[in-house]
Amino acid sequence: MGISLDFLGGGIAPIQSISEDNMQSQNQQNIKFNNTKLVLKIIKDNYNADISRADIAKITHMSATSISRIVDILISESLVKEGAYVNSDRVGRKGTGLKANDDGLITAGVSIDSDNVSMCIMDFSDRIIASRTIALEYRPYEPEEILNLIGSMYRFLCLEIPYAKEQIESVGISCIGNIDYKKNIIYFAPQFGWSNIDFGERAGHIFQKPIFMENDIKAAIMSLVHQEKKYLKEDVTYLSIGTGVGSATMFQGKIARGNNNAFGEVGHVIIQPKGRKCDCGQRGCVQTTLTRNSLIEECREEGHNITRVEQIYELYRSKTDWTVKLIDKTAGDLAVLIRNLVYMYNTNYILIGGAMIMDFPELFELAKEKLTGLIHTNLLSDLNIIRVKTRNNSMAGAAFIAQANSMHERLLEMV
């Protein structure tokens, strides 16, 4: 079971009688845990430049003695290492630099979507030290087929890294569909025809490591926010357009989950009740009008011999009349979806990515132009709509999720 990133989730534990001494001891343990976690976070966030004990004391307002004690524990646990001397604020003194220990906590991240299965190994400096992607056919897969595939990928990647397989502490797995991140169950993944699959338990038998599962778009936004630390203090929505459509939102660094972890499933919002049938069983979902496959299907309905979405991109770039009209309509649909996200979630950052946006940025630019007049000017004034230019964010996010959970467990043991 993964740690909850939003502390409002779950039920309220029954009230039990706690002695004053036990309460005081528990409070002290919580303070130690939070202080240790804060110091480690500061060191990790300064990975481009070493930071001294004195610097950390100044940032946290903790005593030099407390900082030294915490740092010594982190070093003994191999999470932090000492580096070169760095300038300190104290005149004439240099402090020993501190940085995250690369091999202090190694995790694996897996991403499963309709197109690919991707896997990476990540070190504690957040560097991906090995990765691999295998393309999938567009068809239903049995869970065992995917499990066998990721097992083979894992064995292959373990041969490429400079660490023993035993050093990998945990595995994060992101997957399309509705995921119970507490029970590691895939409730619903219509693209594969999966329902109520205990995927995490089965994966645990393959990896022989703790498994932490998450929805692919939620994993992606965690990666994006981790890469750009300023987003941790902002309200951010990520919209992914590709084989499917999905979104995720973080408010001040905490992910919005809703009931059943289904917050942001905009791909299955019905916009055309009599439209095409969606793989979820309904008709007219956003996914039936705003994905790569829906573009191909629309072309075929109009009598055009299109088998790959890349053909549409090429024809648009050569200004073929019917593709210009098709993309203009699709950009209008995307603009309306963005407008709805603005009014529903009211975040000041909307990040837009996914395979279709990566491969065909013209769609993003055209949709952005069409937003003029769709959104009230007071909402546009501090709204930042940004195209995501990185791939495999769900894969990296899965590795980050595993790292966060394993780090949480390690710190609990330490204090």
C-alpha positions as CSV (number, residue, x, y, z in Angstrom):
1,M,0.0,0.0,0.0
2,G,1.4,3.4,-1.0
3,I,1.7,6.4,1.4
4,S,-1.2,8.9,0.9
5,L,-0.1,12.1,-0.7
6,D,-3.3,13.8,0.3
7,F,-4.0,13.6,4.0
8,L,-7.8,13.9,3.7
9,G,-8.1,10.4,2.3
10,G,-9.4,7.4,4.2
11,G,-11.5,7.1,7.3
12,I,-11.0,8.5,10.8
13,A,-9.4,6.1,13.2
14,P,-11.3,5.3,16.4
15,I,-10.3,7.5,19.4
16,Q,-8.2,5.6,21.9
17,S,-7.0,6.6,25.4
18,I,-3.4,7.7,25.2
19,S,-1.4,8.5,28.3
20,E,0.3,11.9,28.5
21,D,3.8,10.2,28.4
22,N,2.9,8.2,25.3
23,M,1.4,11.2,23.6
24,Q,4.6,13.2,24.4
25,S,6.8,10.4,23.1
26,Q,4.7,10.1,19.9
27,N,4.9,13.8,19.3
28,Q,8.7,13.7,19.7
29,Q,8.9,10.9,17.2
30,N,6.8,12.8,14.7
31,I,9.0,15.9,15.2
32,K,12.1,13.8,14.6
33,F,10.6,12.2,11.5
34,N,9.5,15.5,10.0
35,N,12.8,17.2,10.8
36,T,14.8,14.3,9.2
37,K,12.5,14.3,6.2
38,L,12.9,18.1,5.8
39,V,16.7,18.0,6.0
40,L,16.9,15.1,3.4
41,K,14.6,17.0,1.1
42,I,16.7,20.1,1.3
43,I,19.8,18.1,0.4
44,K,18.1,16.4,-2.5
45,D,16.7,19.6,-3.8
46,N,20.2,21.1,-4.0
47,Y,21.6,18.3,-6.2
48,N,23.3,20.7,-8.6
49,A,25.4,22.3,-5.8
50,D,26.5,20.9,-2.4
51,I,25.0,22.4,0.7
52,S,26.6,22.6,4.1
53,R,25.3,21.8,7.6
54,A,25.4,25.5,8.4
55,D,23.4,26.3,5.3
56,I,20.7,23.8,6.3
57,A,20.6,25.2,9.9
58,K,20.0,28.7,8.5
59,I,17.2,27.5,6.2
60,T,15.4,25.4,8.8
61,H,16.2,27.6,11.9
62,M,17.2,24.4,13.7
63,S,20.3,24.3,15.9
64,A,23.6,23.3,14.5
65,T,23.7,20.4,16.9
66,S,20.3,19.1,15.7
67,I,21.3,19.4,12.0
68,S,24.6,17.5,12.6
69,R,22.8,14.7,14.4
70,I,20.3,14.3,11.6
71,V,23.0,14.5,8.9
72,D,25.1,11.9,10.7
73,I,22.1,9.5,10.7
74,L,21.5,10.1,7.0
75,I,25.1,9.4,6.2
76,S,25.1,6.2,8.3
77,E,22.1,5.1,6.4
78,S,23.9,5.8,3.1
79,L,21.2,8.3,1.9
80,V,23.6,11.3,2.1
81,K,27.3,11.6,1.4
82,E,29.9,14.3,2.1
83,G,31.5,16.1,-0.8
84,A,33.9,19.0,-1.3
85,Y,34.2,22.0,1.0
86,V,31.8,24.8,0.2
87,N,31.6,28.4,1.2
88,S,29.6,29.0,4.4
89,D,27.9,32.2,5.6
90,R,30.3,32.2,8.5
91,V,33.3,34.5,7.7
92,G,36.5,32.6,7.1
93,R,34.9,29.2,7.4
94,K,34.2,26.5,4.9
95,G,31.7,23.7,5.5
96,T,31.7,20.2,4.2
97,G,29.3,19.9,1.3
98,L,26.4,17.4,1.4
99,K,24.6,15.7,-1.4
100,A,22.3,12.7,-2.0
101,N,24.1,9.4,-2.3
102,D,23.5,8.1,-5.8
103,D,23.2,4.5,-4.7
104,G,21.5,5.3,-1.4
105,L,18.0,4.3,-2.7
106,I,17.5,2.6,-6.1
107,T,14.0,2.2,-7.6
108,A,12.4,0.9,-10.8
109,G,9.5,2.6,-12.6
110,V,7.1,0.9,-15.0
111,S,4.6,2.6,-17.3
112,I,1.8,0.6,-19.1
113,D,-0.3,2.4,-21.7
114,S,-2.1,1.4,-24.9
115,D,1.0,2.0,-27.1
116,N,4.0,0.9,-25.0
117,V,5.4,-0.7,-21.9
118,S,8.3,1.4,-20.6
119,M,10.6,0.7,-17.7
120,C,13.5,2.6,-16.0
121,I,15.9,2.2,-13.1
122,M,16.4,5.5,-11.1
123,D,19.1,6.3,-8.6
124,F,18.7,8.6,-5.5
125,S,19.9,11.6,-7.4
126,D,16.8,11.1,-9.6
127,R,18.8,10.1,-12.6
128,I,17.5,7.5,-15.0
129,I,20.4,5.1,-15.3
130,A,18.8,2.6,-17.6
131,S,15.5,2.4,-19.5
132,R,13.7,0.5,-22.2
133,T,10.4,0.8,-24.2
134,I,8.6,-1.9,-26.0
135,A,5.7,-1.1,-28.4
136,L,2.4,-2.9,-28.0
137,E,-0.1,-4.0,-30.7
138,Y,-3.4,-2.2,-30.5
139,R,-5.4,-5.1,-29.0
140,P,-6.6,-6.5,-25.7
141,Y,-3.8,-8.1,-23.6
142,E,-4.1,-10.6,-20.8
143,P,-2.5,-9.3,-17.6
144,E,-0.1,-12.3,-17.7
145,E,1.2,-11.1,-21.1
146,I,2.1,-7.7,-19.7
147,L,3.5,-9.2,-16.5
148,N,5.8,-11.5,-18.4
149,L,6.9,-8.7,-20.6
150,I,7.9,-6.4,-17.7
151,G,9.6,-9.3,-16.0
152,S,11.8,-9.8,-19.1
153,M,12.5,-6.1,-19.3
154,Y,13.5,-6.0,-15.6
155,R,15.9,-8.8,-16.0
156,F,17.4,-7.1,-19.1
157,L,17.8,-3.7,-17.4
158,C,19.4,-5.3,-14.3
159,L,22.2,-6.4,-16.5
160,E,22.8,-2.8,-17.7
161,I,23.1,-1.0,-14.3
162,P,26.2,-0.7,-12.1
163,Y,24.3,-2.1,-9.1
164,A,23.2,-5.5,-7.9
165,K,19.6,-6.4,-8.5
166,E,19.2,-6.7,-4.7
167,Q,19.9,-2.9,-4.3
168,I,16.7,-2.0,-6.0
169,E,14.3,-1.4,-3.1
170,S,10.9,-1.1,-4.7
171,V,9.0,-0.8,-8.0
172,G,6.4,1.8,-9.0
173,I,3.9,0.9,-11.7
174,S,1.7,3.3,-13.5
175,C,-1.1,2.1,-15.7
176,I,-3.9,3.5,-17.8
177,G,-7.4,3.2,-16.2
178,N,-8.8,3.5,-12.7
179,I,-6.3,2.3,-10.2
180,D,-6.7,1.7,-6.4
181,Y,-3.3,3.0,-5.3
182,K,-3.8,1.8,-1.8
183,K,-4.6,-1.8,-2.7
184,N,-2.6,-2.0,-6.0
185,I,-5.7,-3.1,-7.9
186,I,-6.6,-2.1,-11.5
187,Y,-10.4,-1.6,-11.3
188,F,-10.9,-0.7,-14.9
189,A,-8.6,-0.5,-17.9
190,P,-11.0,-0.7,-20.9
191,Q,-8.2,-0.5,-23.5
192,F,-6.9,-3.9,-22.3
193,G,-10.3,-5.2,-21.3
194,W,-9.2,-5.5,-17.7
195,S,-11.5,-5.3,-14.7
196,N,-10.7,-5.9,-11.0
197,I,-7.1,-7.1,-11.6
198,D,-4.9,-7.6,-8.5
199,F,-1.9,-6.5,-10.7
200,G,0.3,-5.3,-7.8
201,E,0.2,-8.6,-6.0
202,R,1.0,-10.5,-9.2
203,A,3.8,-8.0,-10.0
204,G,5.2,-8.6,-6.5
205,H,5.8,-12.2,-7.3
206,I,7.9,-11.2,-10.4
207,F,10.0,-8.5,-8.8
208,Q,10.1,-9.8,-5.2
209,K,10.0,-6.1,-4.2
210,P,7.4,-3.8,-2.7
211,I,5.1,-2.6,-5.4
212,F,3.4,0.8,-5.5
213,M,0.8,1.4,-8.2
214,E,-0.8,4.6,-9.6
215,N,-2.8,5.9,-12.6
216,D,-0.6,6.9,-15.5
217,I,-1.6,10.5,-15.7
218,K,-1.3,11.0,-11.9
219,A,2.1,9.5,-12.1
220,A,3.0,11.8,-15.0
221,I,2.0,15.0,-13.1
222,M,4.1,13.8,-10.1
223,S,7.1,13.5,-12.4
224,L,6.5,16.9,-14.0
225,V,6.1,18.7,-10.6
226,H,9.2,16.9,-9.3
227,Q,11.2,18.2,-12.3
228,E,10.0,21.7,-11.9
229,K,9.9,22.5,-8.1
230,K,8.1,25.8,-8.5
231,Y,4.9,23.8,-9.3
232,L,4.9,22.4,-5.7
233,K,3.6,25.8,-4.5
234,E,1.1,26.3,-7.3
235,D,-2.2,24.7,-8.5
236,V,-1.4,22.6,-11.6
237,T,-3.5,20.6,-14.1
238,Y,-1.9,18.2,-16.5
239,L,-3.8,17.2,-19.7
240,S,-2.6,14.3,-21.8
241,I,-3.7,13.8,-25.4
242,G,-2.6,10.7,-27.3
243,T,-4.1,7.2,-27.6
244,G,-6.4,8.3,-24.8
245,V,-7.3,11.5,-23.0
246,G,-6.7,12.1,-19.3
247,S,-6.0,14.7,-16.8
248,A,-4.6,15.1,-13.2
249,T,-4.5,18.0,-10.9
250,M,-2.3,19.0,-7.9
251,F,-3.2,21.7,-5.5
252,Q,-0.2,23.1,-3.7
253,G,1.7,19.9,-4.1
254,K,-1.1,17.6,-3.2
255,I,-2.7,15.4,-5.8
256,A,-6.5,15.6,-6.2
257,R,-8.0,12.1,-6.1
258,G,-11.7,12.3,-5.6
259,N,-13.8,9.3,-4.8
260,N,-12.2,6.0,-6.1
261,N,-9.1,7.9,-7.4
262,A,-11.1,8.9,-10.5
263,F,-10.6,12.7,-10.3
264,G,-9.6,14.0,-13.7
265,E,-11.0,11.2,-15.9
266,V,-12.0,13.7,-18.6
267,G,-11.5,11.2,-21.3
268,H,-14.8,9.6,-20.4
269,V,-16.8,12.8,-20.1
270,I,-19.6,12.5,-22.7
271,I,-19.9,15.4,-25.1
272,Q,-21.8,13.7,-28.0
273,P,-24.4,11.3,-26.6
274,K,-25.0,9.9,-30.0
275,G,-21.4,9.8,-31.1
276,R,-18.9,7.0,-31.6
277,K,-18.9,4.1,-29.2
278,C,-16.1,4.4,-26.6
279,D,-14.1,1.4,-25.3
280,C,-15.7,2.1,-21.9
281,G,-19.1,1.0,-23.4
282,Q,-20.6,4.5,-23.7
283,R,-21.0,6.8,-26.7
284,G,-19.6,10.2,-27.4
285,C,-16.8,10.3,-24.8
286,V,-14.0,12.9,-25.3
287,Q,-11.8,10.0,-26.2
288,T,-13.9,9.3,-29.3
289,T,-13.2,12.7,-30.7
290,L,-9.8,13.9,-29.5
291,T,-7.3,11.0,-29.8
292,R,-5.0,9.7,-32.5
293,N,-7.3,6.8,-33.3
294,S,-10.3,9.0,-33.4
295,L,-8.6,11.2,-36.0
296,I,-7.9,8.1,-38.2
297,E,-11.4,6.9,-37.8
298,E,-12.9,10.3,-38.8
299,C,-10.7,10.3,-41.9
300,R,-11.9,6.8,-42.9
301,E,-15.5,7.9,-42.4
302,E,-14.9,10.7,-44.9
303,G,-13.5,8.2,-47.4
304,H,-9.7,8.9,-47.0
305,N,-7.3,6.0,-47.0
306,I,-5.4,6.8,-43.7
307,T,-3.8,4.1,-41.7
308,R,-1.4,6.1,-39.5
309,V,-1.9,9.4,-37.7
310,E,1.5,10.5,-39.0
311,Q,0.0,10.7,-42.5
312,I,-2.5,13.3,-41.2
313,Y,0.2,15.4,-39.7
314,E,2.2,15.3,-43.0
315,L,-0.9,16.2,-45.1
316,Y,-1.7,19.1,-42.8
317,R,1.9,20.4,-43.0
318,S,1.6,20.3,-46.8
319,K,-1.7,22.3,-46.4
320,T,-4.0,19.6,-47.9
321,D,-7.4,21.3,-47.7
322,W,-9.4,18.5,-46.0
323,T,-6.7,17.9,-43.3
324,V,-6.5,21.7,-42.5
325,K,-10.3,21.6,-41.9
326,L,-10.0,18.5,-39.8
327,I,-7.2,19.8,-37.6
328,D,-9.0,23.1,-37.2
329,K,-12.1,21.3,-35.9
330,T,-9.9,19.1,-33.6
331,A,-8.1,22.2,-32.3
332,G,-11.5,23.7,-31.5
333,D,-12.5,20.6,-29.6
334,L,-9.2,20.8,-27.6
335,A,-9.7,24.5,-26.9
336,V,-13.2,23.7,-25.5
337,L,-11.8,21.0,-23.3
338,I,-9.0,23.3,-22.0
339,R,-11.7,26.0,-21.3
340,N,-13.7,23.5,-19.3
341,L,-10.7,22.5,-17.3
342,V,-10.0,26.2,-16.5
343,Y,-13.6,26.7,-15.2
344,M,-13.8,23.3,-13.4
345,Y,-10.4,23.3,-11.6
346,N,-9.3,27.0,-11.8
347,T,-5.6,26.2,-11.6
348,N,-3.0,28.8,-12.7
349,Y,-0.9,26.2,-14.6
350,I,-2.3,23.9,-17.3
351,L,0.4,21.6,-18.7
352,I,-0.5,19.8,-22.0
353,G,1.3,16.8,-23.3
354,G,1.0,13.3,-24.5
355,A,2.0,11.6,-27.7
356,M,-0.2,13.7,-30.0
357,I,1.0,17.0,-28.6
358,M,4.6,15.8,-28.6
359,D,4.5,14.7,-32.3
360,F,2.1,17.4,-33.6
361,P,2.7,20.6,-31.6
362,E,0.7,22.5,-34.3
363,L,-2.4,21.2,-32.6
364,F,-1.4,22.8,-29.3
365,E,-0.6,26.1,-30.8
366,L,-3.8,26.3,-32.8
367,A,-6.0,25.3,-29.8
368,K,-4.2,28.0,-27.7
369,E,-5.1,30.6,-30.3
370,K,-8.8,29.5,-30.2
371,L,-9.0,30.1,-26.5
372,T,-9.4,33.8,-27.1
373,G,-13.0,34.6,-26.5
374,L,-13.7,31.3,-24.8
375,I,-12.3,32.3,-21.4
376,H,-13.1,35.4,-19.4
377,T,-10.2,37.9,-19.4
378,N,-9.8,37.9,-15.6
379,L,-9.1,34.1,-15.7
380,L,-6.6,34.5,-18.5
381,S,-4.5,37.1,-16.8
382,D,-2.5,34.7,-14.6
383,L,-3.2,31.5,-16.5
384,N,-0.1,29.7,-17.9
385,I,-0.8,27.1,-20.6
386,I,2.4,25.2,-21.3
387,R,3.3,22.5,-23.8
388,V,5.1,19.6,-22.2
389,K,8.2,18.6,-24.2
390,T,9.3,15.5,-22.4
391,R,8.2,11.9,-22.9
392,N,7.9,8.9,-20.5
393,N,6.7,11.1,-17.7
394,S,4.5,8.3,-16.3
395,M,7.5,6.0,-16.2
396,A,9.7,8.5,-14.3
397,G,6.7,9.3,-12.1
398,A,6.3,5.6,-11.2
399,A,10.0,5.5,-10.1
400,F,9.5,8.7,-8.1
401,I,6.5,7.2,-6.4
402,A,8.5,4.1,-5.4
403,Q,11.3,6.3,-4.2
404,A,8.9,8.4,-2.0
405,N,7.4,5.3,-0.4
406,S,10.7,3.6,0.2
407,M,12.2,6.8,1.6
408,H,9.2,7.2,3.9
409,E,9.7,3.6,5.2
410,R,13.4,4.1,5.7
411,L,12.9,7.3,7.6
412,L,10.3,5.7,9.9
413,E,12.8,3.0,10.8
414,M,15.6,5.5,11.4
415,V,13.8,7.7,13.9
